[in-house]
Amino acid sequence: MQRPDYTILEDEQLAELIFVSEDRLELEAAQELARRTSLTPVLAQVVMDKQNWLAELPDWWAVVHASYVLGLQGGEEVVSPLLTALRWADAFDCDWVTELLPSILGRLGPAAIPGLTMVARDFTAGWSARDVAMKGLAAISLHSPDSTEHVMRIIGERFMDEGEDRVVRQLAGHVLLDFRCQQYRMALIKFSREEWTFRETDAWYVASLDPEEVEWACDRLPPPGGGRVLSFLRQSKSGEAPPPPPPGQPDHEGPAGE
């Protein structure tokens, strides 16, 4: 069966596909949408309109497709729409968008830093939106290494601010640890020990950083090309030694990333 030729469609016909394709928009269609800069304003309007995030199926899928296509398109013109998409996706629990936004925003490069910094520092925003913003900042450093010091300082500010929401500090700490920011080594160890103290006095407290794992990770240099994502979901037993590197992996690297 011959595949459709999306290059022959008019802009209006092509844009209509994001509303009617449900979760089956073909890659070739998405690539053609991204290629046409004439459709950037249309896609931007889709993600910036609150009502589209509340739409019924199949129309609801338009915000997901439009977010992905804008990310694929890239450029400074898509920064503002995608920052708005971050807000709406977080507000309406759209995991299809929030889970990929850090990677999408990372590809936009330094142009996205000011907007993401505003979200990361916004005390009125939910912790989950601020988490996406901090991860997006960290992702930018992977594509634009020259920005690493700057973005890690922004994330470090959230971590070091004792007046900050504890959950936001936990999330910022994870990013700093994932990227092995050695300048925060002692602060991370201190924070993780506080976490375990809180856990010992409050059975309901969710400690996010294990002191042993933090020290183990901080003692290993980051691999070339950026940080590694470390999992701290499990909680070590008291006195348990930190996990060794996987078989065949050099000691100077941490656990394998995602």
C-alpha positions in Angstrom: 0.0 0.0 0.0 1.4 3.4 -1.1 2.0 5.8 1.8 0.4 9.2 1.6 2.5 12.1 0.2 2.0 14.9 2.8 4.1 17.3 0.8 1.2 17.9 -1.6 -1.2 18.9 1.1 -2.2 22.6 1.6 -1.2 24.1 4.9 -4.8 24.0 6.2 -5.2 20.3 5.2 -1.9 19.4 6.9 -2.7 21.3 10.1 -6.1 19.5 10.3 -4.3 16.2 10.8 -3.2 17.0 14.3 -6.9 17.3 15.3 -8.2 14.1 13.6 -5.3 11.6 13.8 -5.7 10.8 17.5 -2.5 9.1 18.6 -1.7 7.8 15.1 -0.2 10.9 13.4 2.4 9.5 11.1 6.1 10.5 11.3 6.1 11.8 7.8 3.2 14.0 8.5 4.9 15.4 11.7 8.1 16.0 9.7 6.2 17.9 7.0 4.4 20.0 9.7 7.8 20.9 11.2 9.3 21.8 7.9 6.6 24.4 7.1 7.5 27.5 9.1 4.3 29.0 7.7 2.4 26.7 10.2 4.4 27.8 13.3 1.8 30.5 14.3 -1.0 27.9 13.9 0.8 25.3 16.0 1.7 28.0 18.6 -1.9 29.0 18.9 -2.9 25.4 19.5 -0.7 25.0 22.5 -1.3 28.4 23.9 -5.0 28.2 23.9 -6.2 26.8 27.3 -9.4 25.4 25.7 -7.4 23.0 23.5 -6.0 21.3 26.6 -9.5 20.8 27.8 -10.9 19.5 24.5 -12.6 16.2 24.1 -11.1 13.3 22.1 -9.9 13.3 19.3 -9.3 17.0 19.3 -7.4 16.8 22.5 -4.5 15.1 20.7 -3.8 18.4 18.9 -1.9 19.9 21.9 0.3 16.8 22.1 1.1 16.7 18.4 1.6 20.5 18.2 4.0 20.4 21.2 6.1 17.7 19.6 6.1 19.3 16.2 7.2 22.7 17.6 10.0 21.0 19.4 11.0 19.2 16.2 10.9 22.5 14.4 13.1 24.4 16.9 14.2 28.0 16.8 13.6 31.0 19.0 10.0 31.4 17.7 8.9 28.2 19.4 10.3 29.0 22.9 7.4 31.1 24.1 4.7 28.7 22.9 6.5 25.7 24.5 6.9 27.5 27.8 3.1 28.1 27.7 2.7 24.4 26.9 4.7 23.6 30.0 2.3 25.6 32.2 -0.9 24.1 30.7 0.5 20.5 30.5 1.5 20.7 34.1 -1.8 22.3 35.2 -3.9 19.6 33.4 -1.6 16.6 34.2 -0.7 15.9 30.5 2.1 13.4 31.0 2.3 13.0 27.2 3.8 16.4 27.1 5.5 17.0 30.5 7.6 13.8 30.4 9.2 14.8 27.1 9.4 18.6 27.6 12.8 18.6 29.3 14.3 16.9 26.2 12.3 19.1 23.8 13.3 22.3 25.6 16.9 21.2 25.9 17.1 21.1 22.1 16.1 24.7 21.9 19.4 25.8 23.5 20.3 29.0 25.3 17.3 30.9 23.9 15.1 29.0 26.3 17.2 29.7 29.4 15.5 33.1 30.4 12.0 31.6 30.3 12.9 28.4 32.0 14.7 30.4 34.7 11.5 32.4 35.4 9.5 29.2 35.8 12.2 27.6 38.0 12.2 30.6 40.3 8.4 31.1 40.3 7.1 30.3 43.8 3.5 30.4 42.6 4.1 27.6 40.1 3.6 24.0 41.1 6.7 22.0 42.1 6.2 19.7 39.1 6.3 22.6 36.6 9.4 23.9 38.3 10.9 20.4 38.1 10.3 20.3 34.3 11.9 23.7 34.0 15.0 22.7 36.0 15.4 19.5 34.0 15.0 21.5 30.8 17.8 23.8 31.9 20.0 20.8 32.6 19.1 19.4 29.2 20.3 22.6 27.5 23.7 22.0 29.0 24.0 18.7 27.1 23.4 20.4 23.8 25.2 23.6 24.6 28.1 22.8 27.0 29.1 26.4 27.2 25.9 27.1 29.2 26.6 24.4 31.8 28.0 26.6 34.5 25.2 29.2 34.1 22.3 26.7 34.2 23.7 24.7 37.1 24.1 27.9 39.0 20.4 28.6 38.5 19.4 25.1 39.7 21.9 25.4 42.5 20.2 28.6 43.7 16.9 26.6 44.2 18.8 23.9 46.0 20.7 26.2 48.4 17.8 28.5 49.2 16.6 27.3 52.7 13.4 29.3 52.3 12.6 27.3 49.2 9.9 24.5 49.2 11.6 21.3 50.4 10.3 19.3 47.5 11.8 21.8 45.0 15.1 21.6 46.8 14.9 17.8 46.6 14.3 17.9 42.9 17.1 20.5 42.3 19.4 18.3 44.4 18.7 15.3 42.1 19.6 17.3 39.0 22.9 18.6 40.6 23.7 15.0 41.6 22.8 13.5 38.2 25.3 16.0 36.7 27.9 15.4 39.4 28.2 19.1 40.2 31.2 18.9 42.5 30.8 22.4 43.8 27.7 21.3 45.6 29.2 18.0 47.0 29.2 19.0 50.6 25.8 20.7 50.5 24.3 17.6 48.9 25.8 15.3 51.6 24.5 17.6 54.3 21.1 17.8 52.8 20.8 14.0 52.3 21.8 13.5 56.0 19.0 16.0 57.0 16.6 14.0 54.8 17.4 10.8 56.7 17.0 12.6 60.0 13.6 13.8 59.0 12.7 10.3 58.0 13.7 8.8 61.3 11.6 11.3 63.2 8.6 11.3 60.8 7.5 7.9 59.3 5.5 9.8 56.7 8.4 11.9 55.4 9.6 10.9 52.0 13.4 11.2 52.0 14.6 11.6 48.4 18.4 11.3 48.8 20.3 8.6 50.5 23.5 9.8 52.2 25.5 6.8 51.2 24.4 6.9 47.6 25.1 10.7 47.5 28.6 10.3 48.8 29.2 7.3 46.4 28.0 9.3 43.4 29.9 12.5 44.3 33.1 10.6 44.5 32.9 9.6 40.9 33.7 12.0 38.1 31.0 12.7 35.5 31.5 10.9 32.2 32.4 12.9 29.1 29.3 14.6 27.5 27.4 15.5 30.6 25.7 14.0 33.6 24.2 10.6 34.1 20.7 10.0 35.5 20.9 8.2 38.8 18.0 6.5 40.4 17.3 7.2 44.1 13.9 5.7 44.2 15.0 2.8 46.4 16.1 3.4 49.9 19.2 1.7 51.3 19.0 0.0 54.6 21.1 1.5 57.4 24.7 0.5 57.1 24.2 -1.1 53.7 27.2 -0.4 51.4 26.5 1.6 48.2 25.9 -0.5 45.1 29.0 -1.3 43.0 29.2 -0.3 39.4 27.6 -2.8 37.0 29.9 -5.6 35.7 32.2 -4.4 33.0 31.8 -0.7 33.8 34.9 1.3 34.8 35.0 2.5 38.4 35.3 6.1 37.4 31.8 6.1 36.0 28.5 5.9 37.9 25.5 3.8 37.2 24.3 3.6 33.6 22.0 6.4 32.5 18.6 6.2 30.9 
